[in-house]
Amino acid sequence: MTTFPCFRETTLPRTSIDLPVSVDRDASVPLTVQLGNRLRAAMRDGTLKSGERLPSTRALARQLAVSRTVVTEAYQQLYAEGWLDGRHGSGTYVADVVVHTPSPPLASAGPAASAGPAASAGPAASAGPAVSTWPSGAAGAARSGAVPPDFPAGNGAAPAGPVIDLRPGRPWVNDYDRAAWRRAWRAAADLPPGDDPDPYGLPRLREALAEHLRKTRAVAVGPENIMVTRGTGNGLDLVAATLLRPGDRAGVEDPGYRVAGNVFAARGAEIVPCPVDRDGVVVEELPGDLRVLYTTPAHQYPLGGRLPIPRRERLLAWARRTGAIVVEDDYDAEFRYDVAPLPALHCLDPGRVVLLGTLSKSLAPDVGVGWLVAAPDLLAAVARTRHDLADRTGGPAQQAVAVLLERGDLDRHLRRMRLEYARRRAAVVDVLGPLVSGDTAGLHVMIEVPPAAVPFVVARAAERGVLVDWTESPRRSDRPRGHGLVLGYGSASLTEVRRGTTVIAELVAAWRDGEGRKGETREEPGRTGETRGERTGEDGRRQAPAGKGARR
Ligand SMILES: Cc1ncc(COP(=O)(O)O)c(C=O)c1O
């Protein structure tokens, strides 16, 4: 039996089945594709049930009179999509695949179905979105510093079963190398605690990070350019405390990572929402009076685009012309599943760009370690701020991370997780198809739906135990913008991802079918339909369907 990577321990029953499939040797469709399609159909319609054991590749190849490679490749594809599961040496099984259940009767739709968000809080309301569209102007900035988790709400019904959390932002923390983890922390515990923490961080870790950044992000800096932070939020705050004075204007991507604006606003800055489209921040729309601009060029959060090289150059020309400092949030650049990431923006102009990195996605937010890379004079200013604020990163955590980096444990973890996240992303695309936009990267996808569908889908999904995020609340937006759902596949298992996205697909379909749009114009779904065509971006890449920013 061929084995596949990332096998998880399962307790699947060992039921054997006779596979009801055949292939047509004369058809133009390759045999592997035919076999994959037949098996998928059998799993969808329930002919093949969860936990059933598939024949060995050898036996099925013999039964179908095809080469074993045909069967192996078909199994591998289905495994990658999450349809199959297995254990080393013990066979291949139908995973706990979703059986498509009909949507609940639409007549029972709660207030969200027709009139947008209702007042009572559903399960998703407790956490609130990490994605925001910023109200414009100073008043908006003040408001947006403390946006309440006020949305969505359904009819208040609690989910019947377990909750599937597809909100973005969290990685998978269940599969890590426990021996490596213990080794790292033992090594940290062997050292005495320090009495005078260096605001730059431990030299040993800064050395290791310099090597890590060189390998993973083509950033050629020495330890003298690196400060160890507690993560992106901490790095943002140190930059803000160093550079921003009350009333300074700070640009944040819109839509974007709400924390960035929160941090800048807490330091007294006026938040300036800067439009993004499917490629990232729109340079031509940047005002000339920003002190700092926060941006996510490797993988725009949440739309998922990668800032093309020409636009990077225009962005840096803008920064040089206006004197702004660009803050580059490189939060998940380690996770690309198609092509290598572009080198960090920082490499193009180290004097203008502060690079922020974090282990929050690549390892776990709980580790509380990240980094800030800047030119030496700016870094020295940040270090002074840090000293003045008595801010620091814990020494033992730094020691442990240094060990993980030096021994290659983090690299191995990243390689493993890349495969796992790629499988989960493939499962999302398999279920939601052309609704998915954004690059083949990261731990989240953007699902394009018309604005009016968002409260319906979010609230009804919550009632069915599926939590998702969204790009904005229409109530908080004073400008018409594209709109969508943001689904994270970092902290849910492959089976949960498949199950949760199926619920979302059903709800989007239900909304499209009309019931969710009572009182809405019929125009919106057509606009979504328009976005399905591919286009070519500034760097010549073929691109996913249009992002919401482009529809503005
Ligand atoms: C855009 C973005 N940046 C950074 C982070 C991580 O921040 P931190 O390192 O503070 O945990 C996240 C986590 O969700 C994020 O979504």
The ligand as an SDF file (V2000), in Angstrom:
LIG
                    3D

 16 16  0  0  0  0  0  0  0  0999 V2000
   -2.3470   40.5400    9.5470 C   0  0  0  0  0  0  0  0  0  0  0  0
   -1.7770   39.9390   10.7970 C   0  0  0  0  0  0  0  0  0  0  0  0
   -0.6040   40.3710   11.2430 N   0  0  0  0  0  0  0  0  0  0  0  0
   -0.0490   39.8370   12.3520 C   0  0  0  0  0  0  0  0  0  0  0  0
   -0.6720   38.8450   13.0720 C   0  0  0  0  0  0  0  0  0  0  0  0
    0.0010   38.2640   14.2780 C   0  0  0  0  0  0  0  0  0  0  0  0
    0.1810   39.1890   15.2470 O   0  0  0  0  0  0  0  0  0  0  0  0
    0.9820   38.8520   16.5880 P   0  0  0  0  0  0  0  0  0  0  0  0
    2.3830   38.5170   16.2060 O   0  0  0  0  0  0  0  0  0  0  0  0
    0.8720   40.0900   17.3920 O   0  0  0  0  0  0  0  0  0  0  0  0
    0.3110   37.6800   17.2200 O   0  0  0  0  0  0  0  0  0  0  0  0
   -1.9070   38.3960   12.6560 C   0  0  0  0  0  0  0  0  0  0  0  0
   -2.6030   37.3560   13.4280 C   0  0  0  0  0  0  0  0  0  0  0  0
   -3.7440   37.0830   13.2730 O   0  0  0  0  0  0  0  0  0  0  0  0
   -2.4730   38.9540   11.4820 C   0  0  0  0  0  0  0  0  0  0  0  0
   -3.6500   38.5210   11.0270 O   0  0  0  0  0  0  0  0  0  0  0  0
  1  2  1  0
  2  3  1  0
  2 15  2  0
  3  4  2  0
  4  5  1  0
  5  6  1  0
  5 12  2  0
  6  7  1  0
  7  8  1  0
  8  9  2  0
  8 10  1  0
  8 11  1  0
 12 13  1  0
 12 15  1  0
 13 14  2  0
 15 16  1  0
M  END
$$$$
